Amino acid sequence: MAEETTPARTDGSGNGSGSLDPDIVRRFHFTREMVNGPVYRKYKFAIDRVWNVDDLDFAQDAADWERITPEQREGLLGVTVRFLAGEQAVTDELVPMIAASHALGRFDWVTYLSTFLMEEAKHAEFFMRWHSEVAGVLEPEEVARHFLVRGATVDPSGRFEVRDVLHEALPRYGKALLEASMAGDSDEIERAFVRFSAAYNAFVEGVLTMPSYEIVIDTTKLWGAFPALREGFRLILMDEGRHITFGTGACKVLIEGNPELESVVHEVFDAYRGNVVGLVEYQKAVPGLEVQKYQDQKVRHYRNRCREMGITPDQELIDQILDPEIDFVVGHQAG
């Protein structure tokens, strides 16, 4: 007669009275170290700071829209429509990052990314509501006509090319990350993760977009208008700070495990160098804004992202951003 076996039991202190089936153990992911760790704390911060688009009042913004000039409207739509498209795009592109975190066994990353996805969807909702209730545009055909195409940019010196990192690179990098996750090669998953996060969290969110937020906030103050738009940007920035430092922190962990991955970050920034060296297009769309302020911000944010990832900044890139002779404007034809 076969010997009867019984499941392992514990005394309530976590000490088993018998051997444990490893397959069953693998079904549980929380650990004390994880719960006390930085990524889980980000998850808790996100949960505790959830805001609702419904709490914002767009009435004053709608009144302000009626009193500004057609030129001001078009200038403002140039930035807000790109944010509307961008927030929808990044919401769509988060799945590969979640799949990769799962494949790497990083349950704390998966947990945090659940809030990340919700927040990006909410940011898209905010811009949808603002455009619908304030500017009166919502359907894809209505907003698309205001979208600034960055591929039209020309650098008169011929040194830099401007490409659309958000709508071109992220889908491509995301596909590679998803394919690596499905294949299960940990080294390739980590390489693809660093590439994707460097483009998404470090480049787009962490450097390129930061001055754009400030430009919109400064514009609303300059015009004495659009309080809901300003408040929405403030709330979004609060969320984005967590998104950025999650991505750069994850990159740091992976780079520390494989220092060769630092080169992947620099490859991403180099591939889209023209986007960050050129002046932000909204500076031209909204007269009265200080050009150098936003270039200085790019450098500060770039240094911060490199510090958070534990990598050495590219001094040549910094010099190019600050070079007053490199003055082409992203989103506009030269001249």
N, C-alpha and C positions, 0 to 999 in steps of 0.2 A: 504494500500500500504506500502511495506517495506521501511524503511528509507534508503536512499542512503548513502553509506559510501565512503569516499575518502582516499587515502593513506596519511599517516602522511607526513607533509612537514617541511622543516627546513628553517631558515633564512640565512643559509650559515655559521653560527658560530658554528654549532653543536648542537644548542638548538632546539629540536623538537617543533612543534606547535600542536602536538597531540600525542596520545599513539602509541607506536611502537610494531609491532608483534615480540615477542621474537624469533620465528623461523627464521624470516628474519634477525634479529640482529645477530643470531648465524652463519650466512653465512659469516660474516666479522671477520677477526682475528687480523689485525694490530691494535696496540694501540700505543700511544705516549710512554708509559712506555716500551713497547717491543722494539720499534725502538731505544730507548736510552739505552737499556740493553746490557749486555756483550755478549750474544749469537748472537744477531743481528750484533754486531760489528765484531764478528768472521766471520760471513757470508760476511760482506763487505771486511774484510781483505782478505778472500779467493778469492773473485771475483777480487779484485785489484791486486792479486799476482799470477794469473794463468800463468803457464809456459807450454811450448810445447816441447815434446820429439823431434820433428822434428828440433828444433833449436840446438840440440847437435850433434857434429861431432864425429863419432866413428872410424874414419880412424886411428888415432894414437893408439887407444886401439887395433885395429886389428893388427897393426904392432907390438905392444908390446906382443900380444899373441903369435906371431910367434917366438919371441926371448926368452921367458921364458921356463923353463924346464918342462917336463911332470909332475914331482912331484908338481911344483908350480901351474901348470894348475889345477891339481886335487884338491889341497888344496883350491884354489880360487873358483872353481866350488862347493866345499862343502858348502860354504856360499852363493854364488849367486843363486844357484839352490833352496836353501831353501827360499830365499827371493822371487824368482819367484813364487814358489808354495804358499808362504804365502800371497803375495799381491793378487793373484787370489782368495785365500780362503776368505780373509777379505772383498773383493769386494762382493763376493757371500753372505756373512753372515750379511750384513748391513740391509737387508730388515726388519728383526724383530725389530731392533732399531727404524727404521722409523715408522713402524706400531705401536709400543708402544708409541712413541712420539705423534702420531696422536690420539691414544686412550686416552692419558692423557690430550689432549687439549693443547699441547705445540707446537703451530705453529712456534715459533721461533726456537725450536729444529728441527722441520721438515725442515724449511728453511735452516738452517745451514747444516743439514745432506745431503741435495741435493748436496752441494759442496764436502762434505766428500766422498760420493759415487763416484763422478766424479774423485776426486783426487786418491782414491784407484785404480780405473780402470786405471788411467794414470800411476801410479806406476807399475802396472802389465805390461802395455805397454812398459815402459822403460826397464824392465828386459827382456821382450820378445825380444825387439829390440837388446839389448846388447848381449844376448846369440845367437841370429840369426846372427848378423853382425860381432861379435867379436869371439865368441867361435865356431860358426858354428853348433849349436844345437838348435832345435826348436820343433820338433815333441815330443809329450808326451813320447814316447818310448826312444827318444834320451836323454832327460833331466832326466828322472826317474832313470837312472842307476847311476847318480851322487848324488842322494838324500840320505842324512845321516839319518838313521832311529834311532831316539832317544830311542826307546823301547829296543834297544840292550845294552843300558848303564847298567853297573853293579856298584853299590856302594860296595866296598869290605867290609865295616863295616856292611852292611845290614840294615842301618838306614833309607835310603832314596830310594824312587822309582821314576824313571823318566818316565813321561807320556807326551803325545803330546797334550798340552793345546790348540794349535792353530787348529789342525785338528781333535781333538776329543771333547774337552770341548766346543769350540765355537758352533759347530753344535748342540750339545745337549742343551746347554743353550739357543741358539737361537730358537730352536724348542719350548722350554718351554715358552720363552718370547712371541713368536708368538701366541701360544695357549692361554696364559693369556690375550693377547690383544684382541683376538677374543671373549673370554668369557666375557670380560668387567669388571672384578673385579679389581678396582683401586688398592687395597692393594696388590693383587697378582702381578699386572703389575709392581708396583713399586719395589717389592721384586725381581722379575725376571729381571727387568731392571738393578738394582744394581748388581745382580749376573753376568749378561752378561757384563756390562760395566767394572766391576772390573776385569773380566778375559781378556777382549779385550783391553780397553783403559789403565787400570792401570797396569795389569800384563804383557800382551804380548807387547803392544806398549810402555808402560811407564817404565817398568823395564827390562824385559828379552831382548828386542830387542835393547835397547839403546847402550849397550856395543858392540853389533854386528856391528852396524853402525860404531862405532869408530874403531873397529878391521879392517874393510875393508878400511876405510880412512887411517888408520895407515899403512896398508899393501901397499897401492898404493904409499904412501910417502916413505916407506922403500925400495921399489923396484924402485922408480922413474919412475912409469909407470901408465897407465890407467887413464888419466885425465878425460875422459868422465864418467867413472864409479864413480870417486871421485865427480865430479860435480853433477851427478845424485843423489848420496847419500846426498849431501848438500841440493839440492832442495827438496828431499823427507823429510829430517829432518825438513825443514821449514814448510811443510804441517803437519807432524806428531805432531809437537808441538801444533798446534791448535786442532788436533784430541784428543790428550791426555787430554788437559785442558778442552775441552768440556766434555769429559766423566767423568773426576773427578769432574768437576763443577756440572754436572747433579747429580752425586752421592751425592755430598754435599747437594744440595737442597733437595733431597729425604731423606737423613739421618737426616737432621735438622727437617724435618716433622715427622720422625719416627726414633728416635735414636737406636731402636733395629736393624735397618738394618746395623749398623756398623759390627755386628757379621757376616753378609753375606759376607762382603769383606774379613774378616779374614779367613772364611771357604774356600773361593776360593784360597787364597794364601797358606793356609795349605794343601789343596788337591794337589797342584802342587809344594810343597816346594822343592822337589828334583831338579826340573828344574832350580830354581834360586840359590840354594845352590851350585850345581856342577859348575865346571869351564866351561866356554864357549868353545864348541868344537873347534872353529876356532883358539883358542890360540895354540892348538896342531897341527892343520893343517898348520899353518903358523909359522915356527920357527923364533925366534928373537923378539917376542912380549912379553911385560912385563905382567906377569900373574896378579900380585896384583892390577895393575891399573884398570883392568876391574871388579874385585871383589869390589874395592872401589867405582867404578861408580854405580854398582848395589845398594849398600847401599845408596848412595846419591840420586839416582833416587827413590828408595823405600821410603825414608824419605819424598821426595818432593811430591810423589803421596799421601801419608797419610796426609800430611799437606793440600794439595789441597782438599782432601775429608773431612777434618775436623775430622780425626780419629787418634787414638793412635797407633803408630808403634809397631810391635811385636819385642821386644828386643831380644828374643831368636832367631828369624829368622835372625836378624842383626848379632848376635854373630856367628851363624852357617855359614853365608856367609863369614865372615872374619876369620873363624877358619882355620889356615894353615894345620891342620891335616885332614880336610875334603877336599880331593883333587882329587876325581873322576872327570872324564871329560865327560860331556854330549855328547852323540853321539859316544862314544868309549867304547869298552870293557875294563875292568880293566886289567892292565898289558900289 
